[in-house]
Amino acid sequence: MLTVPLLDLKPQYAPIKEEIQAAINRVCDAQYFIMGPEVSELEQALAAYCQTQFALGVSSGTDALILALMAINIKPGDEVITSPYSFFATAGSVARLGATAGFADINPKTYNLDPAQIEAKISPKTKAIIPVHLYGQCADMDPIMEIAQRHGLYVIEDAAQAIGSEYKGRRAGSIGHIGCFSFFPSKNLGAFGDGGAVSTNDSALAEQMRILRVHGAEPKYYHKFVGANFRLDALQAAVVRVKLKYLDSWTAGRQHNAARYNQLFIEAGLADMSNDPAAELVLPSESRESGQYALRTEAAVEPFPGHRHIYNQYIIRAQDRRDALRAFLTERKIGSEIYYPVSLHEQECFADWGYQTGSFPLSEAAAAQTLAIPIYPELLEEQLQTVVNAVAEFYRA
Ligand SMILES: Cc1ncc(COP(=O)(O)O)c(C=O)c1O
């Protein structure tokens, strides 16, 4: 049986092994481990790639968010509007600064913050909006920026899953005031451990983050602010510098795989190219009579003009049979993952914020129904077919 892991980094590493090892050896020979030339070279390359004036390497995507929120002076009592359907760090970073997340529900097609839901959540305490570019697809940034401008709010893009993604021809991380990236190994641009970056076009914010990244010291040992250690290691920077050169070819591989999935799901009678939300799924589940659909794939999603999806994940929506489908795939040695099973407003640690189950029904539905299937660039055509055949078999059973 052909197995299909959710992610296998070994075929990415094999062809660039020597180049990566040479970069690691360069750092070993220099014995310069914290910041230094490897980090500044990477920062220049990242700024160019993200189409921003500044980029700073930091210790993780989570720390990128915390640093960005510190730079715009988020403090206890403030509110930050964000999506309840994201990785924990998006809201966790807000909580770490003593502020509160004012959640707004998602667009169920893109899984990103729905701009139409934002305005009603703005209060005198609101200081910023964090749109998350989930799964590698940008949130609808024009209306978000327009709302932010009208209310004098900062916009921090959580682009942890979206390096190189574009919205109307503009790169993720270049549209809001600050962009936050993660180099967690499973990201499209992964380090050999934790790492991340912030991007901005604002020189004052860049300077503020540069200082806060080293305990708020400027110059060294003279502390203007209380910052923290948000530094990126030279070893991680050296690895990411090598990988950045290959990122566009890996993205092309992911886009190819997504297009093949779309096509194969349509051929299998599991999806429809129509953008009509009522016609997007053709193979019904058990609940066919009740008008429910069985599966929704990327094929049904209308992209923004000039949009570039980098497919950190490829998501199918399996309605009421998600967990059974996942068990069926696991049995056939096909990897999958649930990103994310619990909406952020339902997390136990945020109970004090007072949200109830049912407050964000579209986010809760996504948490209950979606499944990520393998999309990494090196997947073979037979593996893609194996995944689609297994999904089709499940629905035909
Ligand atoms: C949307 C989102 N935000 C933030 C993060 C945090 O990044 P890290 O794991 O590098 O701290 C991640 C990744 O895990 C993420 O997916």
The ligand as an SDF file (V2000), in Angstrom:
LIG
                    3D

 16 16  0  0  0  0  0  0  0  0999 V2000
   -1.3440   31.2650   12.3110 C   0  0  0  0  0  0  0  0  0  0  0  0
   -0.1550   31.0670   13.1930 C   0  0  0  0  0  0  0  0  0  0  0  0
    0.2150   32.0600   14.0220 N   0  0  0  0  0  0  0  0  0  0  0  0
    1.2840   31.9460   14.8070 C   0  0  0  0  0  0  0  0  0  0  0  0
    2.0660   30.7990   14.8140 C   0  0  0  0  0  0  0  0  0  0  0  0
    3.1980   30.6990   15.7880 C   0  0  0  0  0  0  0  0  0  0  0  0
    4.4100   30.4080   15.1920 O   0  0  0  0  0  0  0  0  0  0  0  0
    5.5560   29.6050   15.9950 P   0  0  0  0  0  0  0  0  0  0  0  0
    5.1360   28.1890   16.0980 O   0  0  0  0  0  0  0  0  0  0  0  0
    6.7800   29.8060   15.1360 O   0  0  0  0  0  0  0  0  0  0  0  0
    5.7150   30.2650   17.3320 O   0  0  0  0  0  0  0  0  0  0  0  0
    1.7250   29.7480   13.9490 C   0  0  0  0  0  0  0  0  0  0  0  0
    2.5450   28.5180   13.8270 C   0  0  0  0  0  0  0  0  0  0  0  0
    2.6700   27.6370   14.5430 O   0  0  0  0  0  0  0  0  0  0  0  0
    0.5820   29.8810   13.1390 C   0  0  0  0  0  0  0  0  0  0  0  0
    0.2170   28.8800   12.3290 O   0  0  0  0  0  0  0  0  0  0  0  0
  1  2  1  0
  2  3  1  0
  2 15  2  0
  3  4  2  0
  4  5  1  0
  5  6  1  0
  5 12  2  0
  6  7  1  0
  7  8  1  0
  8  9  2  0
  8 10  1  0
  8 11  1  0
 12 13  1  0
 12 15  1  0
 13 14  2  0
 15 16  1  0
M  END
$$$$
